[in-house]
Each structure stands twice: as structure tokens, then as C-alpha cells.
Amino acid sequence: MDYPDAELSILIVDDQQIARLNQQYLNREGPTNVIAFAMQEGPFTEIAPDLLGDVVISVETAHREAKNAGLTMATYFDRLLIHGILHLLGYDHENDHSEAHKMEQKANKIFEFLKSQPAS
């Protein structure tokens, strides 16, 4: 992915906290599973060029969605984290539908790579 020195923060929150962020920053009602706040765009990118941004995941929404999808929480959490990181890297499935397929393919490739790695 060509970001060997990149940093990001991961915030694990509840539905109430992510709903507040969703309303405040995206003007959307209610909780969501993941929100990404990219630091590689906008006027202050030069302040911390290795900082990709923040990925915020609601553990409550993730748990419900994992259960509904028949996935383990760990698997679904990994998928949400990958999804959030791809947003930090500039992938946008909401405003660019042609990129949605590319984003999904990239996410699947990363997920498969991670699954193939030996456990530490």
C-alpha cells in the first residue's frame, strides 16, 4: 500500500458515541459501523504527513451486524477496520460508485493476505 511509516488511530466506541460523531461531522442521524477521518486531505496535511487519520468503529453496531451476517466479531471487526483504512487512503464508495468495486476488491485482497499470515 506504499505507506511504510504511516500512522493511524483506532477508536472503539459505543453506538451513542458514534451517533454523535456521525451527526456532528457527517450530518447523519444515528449510529453507523465505521467512520474514517482522513488527515491526508485538506489544508493541514503537511503538519503530520505520516498520519493517515482516525478510524472509529462502533463495537455495538459491529456486533449486531456480525451476528446478522453469520460472522465472528473478530472477522467482521477486521473487515470494518480494513474498510476504514481504505477510506483514509482515499477510496470512496459513497460518492464514486465506480470506485466501490475497486474498494471491495482491495479490501478482500487485504483480508485474505491477513488471514494467510501466521498467528503471532
N, C-alpha and C positions, 0 to 999 in steps of 0.2 A: 504494500500500500504506500510505500515510499515516505513514511513518517517515522524514521528510526528513533528520533529523540522527542517525539510528541508526547504531550501530557493531556489528561482529561480528568474531570472529576465525575464521580458516580454518586448520585444521591438516591437513596432508597427511602421513599416516603409512603404515607398512607393516602387514601382517597381524598380526604379533606385537604391535605397539603397540596396535592397535585391539582385538585379542582381550583384552588386559589391561584396557583401559577397559570393554569390554563385560562382562567378568566382575566387575570392581570396582564399577561403578555400576549395571549393569542385571541382574547375577546371571545372565548368559547365557554359554554356552560358545562359544568360537571367534570367528573374525573375522566382521565384517559390513562392508557397504559404507559406511554413513554413520551417525554418531551425532550428535545435537544436544543440547547442554546449554544450556537456556534460562535467561536471567537476569531475565526479566520475570515470573517467578513465584517464590513463596517469601517468606521474611521479610526479605530484604535488597534488594528491588527499588529502594528509594529511594536506595541508595548511588550507583548509576550508572544513572539512568533511561533514558539513550540507548543503553545496552549491551544488545543483544539476546541475546548469548551466544556460544557456540562451536559451529562445525560441524567435525566430524572426519571425514575421508574416507580410507579405505584405498586407496591407489593400486594395490596388488596385486589386491585384490578387484575394484575398479573395472575394471581392465584385463581380468581374466578375464570379468567379466560383459559388458563392452562387446564383447569378441570373440565371446562366445556369442550375443549379441543382434544381431550384424552391424552394430554402430555404431562410429563412430570414438571414440577415447578422449576427445577434446575434447567431443563431443556428449554422451557418457554422463556425463562429469565435470560438465558444466553441469547436466544433469538431477539428478544427486545433490546438487549444491550448492543448487539451487532447492528440492529436497525437504527438505534440512536447514534451510534458511531458513524454509520454511513451518512446520516443527516449532517453530522459535524463535518464530514468530508465533502459536503456539497450535493449529495444525492437528494432529489426532491420528487417524491411520487405524488404529492398533492397538487402542485402547480405545473408539473410537467409529466403528463401521463405517458409520454413516450419513454421517460426515464424509469417509470415504475417497474417495467420488466427487467431492465438492466440492474436496478437496485435489488430486486428479488433474486436474480441470478448471482449477483455478487454476495449477497447475504448467505445464500445456500452454499456457495463455494467456501466462504469463510467458516461457516458452521461445520461443514464436512471436514475441513482442514483441522479445526479444533478437536473434533471427535476422533480424528486419526492419531492425535498426539498421545503419547503415554502419560498416564496419571503420575503426578509428582508425589 
